Every structure is written in C-alpha cells, then in structure tokens.
C-alpha cells in the first residue's frame, strides 16, 4: 500500500529503541526522511545506521533530552524548519505506588508526558497549517482507557495531554493537519520488563510467572511487536488518513474488554 509519504520529513521523538524505533522504521519504509531523537547518542547512532542500511532513506539524529528547549529547537532545525510529521514519544515514569510519588516526581512526570509533547506541537503546528499538510501522532498508553495501579502518574499525564489537544485538533483540521493518539498495551520493549517486575513484587511471584500471567490475559495470547505499532503510526501519518483526527487508537491485542 502506497502511503504517499515519500519525501515527507518526520520527527520521531525517543526513537532509538522500542515503540519510537518501530514508528521510525515504518515511516522510513514509506519513504520519509527521518529526524531521530534519543538520550543515548551511541544507541541513537546504531538505530540510524540500521534504518539507513535497511531502507536507504536519509536519517538525521539529535541526541538529547526531548524535554529541553535546546533539543526541541535542534530537532526542528534538523527538519529544515518544516517537518511534515511529528511523532511525540517519551519514556513514562517508573511504576510505583501512588503514595510514594513526591512533588518533584509529580512535576517530572507531567513535564515528560504532557508538557513536552504540547511544546513540540506548538513548535510545528503553524507551519503545518501554512503548508496544508501535517500529521501529529502522540504515543500515550492503554492506561488512558484502562488505568493500571502503579501507572497513575503516567496515566494522569497522558490523559491530560489527550484532553489538552482535543480542542487543538478541531482548530486545524480544515488545513489537512491531523492529531491522533496511539495507545499501546503490552509490547515487547524494555518498558515491559519493569511492568513484569512491578507485578511480580505486588503478587509475590517471580518475573517469569508475572509475564506468563500477563500474556494469558491478552486474547491474542502474546505481547505486541513494535513493528506492528509502527505500521499503525505510518498509516495515521499517510495521505489517506486525512479524515481521521482526534482519535485514540488502542493497540492491545484485545485486552481492553469495552466496546468504546
């Protein structure tokens, strides 16, 4: 399927590994020029090299904390000041009992998972409106729809992001600029190890048993592959997805039992 993205410039935040990398790889396969970001410069470089080798696409990298103003400015500059696509992504706070979350932890979680993606949207959206094309995808969490104990700070920040951008979505749709949200369930990423460790401690079992139980609760009877997630992201960024905006797409193997 031709997504009609060849030549588009995509910024993918926190993309040296995991779901961010899955999105970057899918966009590269669709023909996008990439601007990747991550804190670990060596890991970021390895990812960029692997994507170049696999797809032949042009890949730039900006190492640094996406929450920092300087990193955000560098990303925009690396995209020639005119990104067509923004994939907002950032690591979530560690799982913990809500009683242990201090004021500094609270502000850090909100900064990483609500404030920072909003700032990135502010930086790119007017240019997208002027050029009459823009695709913004925010990676949030399945916990936005089905809150999980231990992920309270992550859930709250990401719900806040979704709510904040809900009005923005409607104000730019006329210019062929869309904003959507991808809600991952349990995927085979480094984050999953922390989920299993938290569950193991809470239930008094070992991590392997916690993983087995988590897998059995998913109707698909497996954890997700980041490549699957990336494919969904690339579609939402495509020319043909211009009538899809303001939506929260849950990708969880059927784990959420509701109908809406």
Order of alpha helices (4+ residues) and beta strands (2+ residues): beta-alpha-beta-alpha-beta-alpha-beta-alpha-alpha-beta-alpha-beta-alpha-alpha-alpha-beta
